[in-house]
Amino acid sequence: MEKDIKTKIIELYNQIENIGLDISETKRTVEDLEIEIKEKSEKAIKDVDNLKRELKRDGLYSDKLEEFLENYMKYYNK
């Protein structure tokens, strides 16, 4: 009986250790996702009017580019 209790205690400690490892892995995953969100936010176009103005000033603006930017802002820059 005492051996069964010791075995059960060891099993429970192992389960606790595995749960701790799972929590650590989940925490790292959440941190990685937060970094990805931050990077995407930093790369996002925030002032489209300024971008258009700069492109026009540099002679790079066209109707096709305007259409592309509008679609980009709708679907990818949320």
PyMOL commands that set and color helices and strands:
alter all, ss='L'
color gray80, all
select helices_A, chain A and resi 2-43+48-57+63-75
alter helices_A, ss='H'
color red, helices_A
deselect
rebuild
show_as cartoon
